[in-house]
Amino acid sequence: MTRAHAALPCACEDGSHRQRRAVHRATPGNRPGEVPRAAPAGQRVPAADRPAARRRDPRADGADLGALLGTDPRRVAVGRLAGAVPHRQPRRRAARRLRGPAGRPVRRPDGAQAARPAVDPRAARGGHRPARRGDRPRLRDHRRDRRDAVHRLAAAHRRARGLAGPDRLTGAPTVGIRDYYRQFEAVPAEEVNRGLREEAQERRRSALSRVEPLDLSVTTWPEYPPSRVVDAITYAARRGLHRYQERQGGELRGELAHALGLEPERVVVGDGSAQLMTAAAHALLAPGDELVTPWPGYPLHPIVARAAQGVAVPVPGFSVDALLRAVNERTRIVALANPNDPTGELLRRGELARLLTALPERVVVVLDEALRDYVTAEERDAALHLTAEHPRLLVFRTFSKAWGLAGLRCGYAVGGPDAAALLEQLEPSLGLGDLAVAGVLEAVRHHAGLPAQRAAVITAQRARLLEAVAGLPLTVTPSQANVLWIGARGHGGGDLAEHLQRAGIAVRSGGPLGDPARIRLTVPHRPQDVERVARALETAVA
């Protein structure tokens, strides 16, 4: 058997073709759907008789999707063909089982691809070359698929046609989109409006039943820090997490000393005021020494005394005279928060000076000013200036409360001119982390007025809340902090806290803080929250 040879059509104006390869076509008479026989020997098919190859748009793949199942007499929802998937095709005429366009090649070889000859330059091993009018002339793309059968799949990205009729699986009737809306034509407008109003009321009841929780059990600022502080922390993290931090924190120490008007040797920076006070207790207390603290008071003070193998001596009340009566020969530290946490009471500068003058030389005063930014009765640094006159005074402050940087765990302590040796013992062994230093430096340099702004907000809301609950049977201690120490007649602290919890308001029960009959409530910073707290307190004591 011989084959016919023909040249490719000329693609250039001068009649040349860049491939210069011969195309072998079969003689006429081959049936579609099969690989044609070879042309008789010596017969060549003229190039003009060959049909021009139809070029498909690659973006049109999948647009022509034929139906495989034919007409369904029961009118059920059917999908459209996504494309035939090859598996096994032992017979070359298997594609005839598909209808219409579904019988086309299954691998979409006509899509976008690099320029190349569309047929093999050589005949396939043991096979024939493509012939004229064959249904698969591009053997380069199709010869591997003729082995496979065809799986019929529906397109996952195409919706099924919604047709009227029962569901073939469940037997339930299916409704088309037009039939669905046609059913409302006979419904009166009043009935439709009534149904819509009922649905709106139900949504409103559901929205009102969901009450956002309000956490007033912590004394930290509830909002996010400034974006520039977050950017500084992020930059420090990307730049230097692979290095050890600076042990002395010299840059932050110098910045704080400059802001306070002090020498850098009088300032020490640590992992929060809690770490610094714990280090001071270890440095000053010997086993069996006493730490005197007001009670109710900050619960950290007894904890640091026990951690240093000392003895905590709680003193009822918050007065200088009560503290002086509790001092004896074993007393080494007088620790007090000023303003007091949880009561909000304040010892002014004159009272502190009287306490420092009356104490023995061996006793050191540890003054915790975590809530000092909220004080309006006197200057913010009034007590801090006493360190220049009383070397036995240590003042501790934090960036966790009004600064709103509790996650950084950064604080500092200030001592007198001769307290450098003691302050050195308070420093963290490995220094302060770079992320904390970066965030606090950015806050001190570019947001120095932020604590005062927040303190003004809290002061205004504290006055509003006290005015709102003035007529209720409540006992409220005068406060110079962002907390209120509240008691209710006929209610214990746990009972009052439980009533507020049912209203979605979390407060701190007074039992662990020194008085089971009270609660500690942090003043909210938003007016709507103040009104909500006032209503909840009124309901609780009704």
Protein Blocks (a to p, Z undefined) as FASTA:
>chain_A
ZZdddddddfbfnopafklpacddddehiaehiacddddehiacdfklpccdddddfklg
oklccdfklpafklpaddddfbdcdfbdfbfklmmmpgcjllpcfklpmbccddddfbdf
bdcehiacddehiablblmlmmmmmmpccdddddfkbccdddedddfklopacddfklmm
mmmmmpcfklmmmmmmmmmmmmmmmmmmpccdddfkbfbdfbdcdfklmmmmmmmmmmmm
mpccdfklmmmmmmmmmmnopafklpccdehjklmmmmmmmmmpcghiacdddddddfkl
mmmmmmnopacdddedjdfklmmmmpcfkbcbdcddddddfkopacdfklmmmmmmmpcf
klccdddfklmmmpckbcfklmmmmmmmmmkbccdddfklmnopmmnopadddddfklmm
mmmmmpcfkbpafklmmmmmmmmmmmmmmmmmmmmmmmmmmmmmmmmmmmpccdddddfb
fbdcdddehiafklmmmmmmmnopacddfklnopakbccddddfbfklmmmmmmmmmmmm
ZZ
